Amino acid sequence: MENPVDGLVPDFSIFGGEFTQWWQKLYVALLAIVIVILIANLVLGILRMGAANTGGHPQQQAEARQGAVQAVIALILVASIGTLVGAIFVIVG
């Protein structure tokens, strides 16, 4: 049996140029908001690390460090989302 969806590629231009521009602008705006939130979260984590370090609270310092590391990892993943999606499409083919 032959695969009925073989060679079909998503095409957003079917809805028109205005729709394509709209969803691309929405995507970029959401991405920018997420990046700003992650950067703020990273800065807050670093500030919490410093406050816990000067206050002599090792448990709070470890928790703040973990939060900062998670913010860095999330920021890297969000910043490279285009590359990740492109790689998935290349692999899937």
Sine and cosine of phi, psi and omega as CSV:
sin_phi,cos_phi,sin_psi,cos_psi,sin_omega,cos_omega
0.00,0.00,0.63,-0.78,-0.03,-1.00
-1.00,0.02,0.62,-0.78,0.01,-1.00
-0.95,0.31,0.88,-0.48,-0.06,-1.00
-0.96,0.28,-0.31,0.95,-0.03,-1.00
-0.96,-0.29,0.17,0.99,0.01,-1.00
-0.91,0.42,0.81,-0.59,0.04,-1.00
1.00,0.02,-0.07,1.00,0.04,-1.00
-0.98,0.18,0.72,-0.70,-0.04,-1.00
-0.82,-0.57,0.67,-0.74,0.04,-1.00
-0.86,0.50,0.69,-0.72,-0.02,-1.00
-0.68,-0.73,0.96,-0.27,-0.02,-1.00
-0.98,0.19,-0.15,0.99,-0.01,-1.00
-0.95,0.32,-0.21,0.98,0.03,-1.00
-0.88,0.48,-0.47,0.88,0.00,-1.00
-1.00,0.03,-0.05,1.00,0.03,-1.00
0.97,-0.23,0.35,-0.94,-0.04,-1.00
-0.90,0.44,-0.58,0.82,-0.01,-1.00
-0.91,0.42,-0.65,0.76,0.04,-1.00
-0.90,0.43,-0.68,0.74,0.00,-1.00
-0.88,0.48,-0.72,0.70,0.03,-1.00
-0.89,0.45,-0.61,0.79,-0.03,-1.00
-0.91,0.41,-0.76,0.65,-0.05,-1.00
-0.95,0.32,-0.51,0.86,0.06,-1.00
-0.93,0.38,-0.65,0.76,0.05,-1.00
-0.91,0.42,-0.65,0.76,0.03,-1.00
-0.89,0.45,-0.69,0.73,0.01,-1.00
-0.88,0.48,-0.73,0.69,-0.02,-1.00
-0.91,0.41,-0.63,0.78,0.03,-1.00
-0.91,0.42,-0.70,0.71,0.03,-1.00
-0.90,0.44,-0.65,0.76,0.02,-1.00
-0.89,0.46,-0.66,0.75,0.02,-1.00
-0.90,0.43,-0.66,0.75,0.02,-1.00
-0.89,0.45,-0.69,0.72,0.00,-1.00
-0.89,0.45,-0.66,0.75,0.01,-1.00
-0.90,0.44,-0.67,0.74,0.02,-1.00
-0.89,0.45,-0.67,0.74,0.02,-1.00
-0.89,0.45,-0.68,0.74,0.00,-1.00
-0.92,0.40,-0.62,0.78,0.05,-1.00
-0.91,0.42,-0.66,0.75,0.04,-1.00
-0.89,0.46,-0.65,0.76,0.03,-1.00
-0.90,0.44,-0.63,0.77,0.04,-1.00
-0.90,0.43,-0.71,0.70,0.01,-1.00
-0.89,0.46,-0.68,0.73,0.04,-1.00
-0.89,0.45,-0.63,0.78,0.04,-1.00
-0.89,0.45,-0.66,0.75,0.03,-1.00
-0.92,0.40,-0.65,0.76,0.05,-1.00
-0.90,0.43,-0.63,0.77,0.04,-1.00
-0.91,0.41,-0.60,0.80,0.05,-1.00
-0.88,0.48,-0.72,0.70,0.00,-1.00
-0.90,0.44,-0.68,0.73,-0.01,-1.00
-0.91,0.42,-0.66,0.75,0.01,-1.00
-0.94,0.35,-0.55,0.84,0.00,-1.00
-0.93,0.36,-0.69,0.72,0.01,-1.00
-0.96,0.28,-0.43,0.90,0.01,-1.00
-0.99,0.12,-0.16,0.99,0.02,-1.00
0.96,0.27,0.60,0.80,0.01,-1.00
-0.91,-0.41,1.00,-0.02,-0.08,-1.00
-0.90,0.43,-0.56,0.83,0.00,-1.00
-0.93,0.38,-0.70,0.72,0.04,-1.00
-0.91,0.41,-0.58,0.81,0.03,-1.00
-0.90,0.43,-0.66,0.75,0.01,-1.00
-0.92,0.40,-0.64,0.77,0.03,-1.00
-0.92,0.40,-0.66,0.75,0.02,-1.00
-0.91,0.41,-0.62,0.78,0.03,-1.00
-0.90,0.44,-0.68,0.73,0.01,-1.00
-0.88,0.47,-0.66,0.75,0.05,-1.00
-0.90,0.44,-0.64,0.77,0.02,-1.00
-0.92,0.39,-0.66,0.75,0.02,-1.00
-0.90,0.43,-0.66,0.75,0.04,-1.00
-0.90,0.44,-0.61,0.79,0.04,-1.00
-0.91,0.41,-0.63,0.77,0.04,-1.00
-0.90,0.43,-0.71,0.71,0.00,-1.00
-0.89,0.46,-0.70,0.72,0.02,-1.00
-0.89,0.45,-0.64,0.76,0.01,-1.00
-0.90,0.44,-0.67,0.74,0.03,-1.00
-0.89,0.46,-0.70,0.71,-0.01,-1.00
-0.91,0.42,-0.67,0.74,0.00,-1.00
-0.92,0.38,-0.65,0.76,0.00,-1.00
-0.92,0.39,-0.46,0.89,-0.03,-1.00
-0.97,-0.24,0.32,0.95,-0.06,-1.00
-0.89,0.46,-0.59,0.81,0.03,-1.00
-0.89,0.45,-0.68,0.73,0.03,-1.00
-0.91,0.41,-0.66,0.75,0.00,-1.00
-0.90,0.44,-0.71,0.70,0.01,-1.00
-0.91,0.42,-0.67,0.74,0.05,-1.00
-0.87,0.49,-0.65,0.76,0.02,-1.00
-0.91,0.42,-0.63,0.78,0.04,-1.00
-0.88,0.47,-0.69,0.72,0.00,-1.00
-0.91,0.41,-0.58,0.81,0.04,-1.00
-0.92,0.39,-0.69,0.72,-0.02,-1.00
-0.91,0.40,-0.70,0.71,-0.02,-1.00
-0.94,0.34,-0.57,0.82,0.18,-0.98
1.00,0.07,0.00,0.00,0.00,0.00
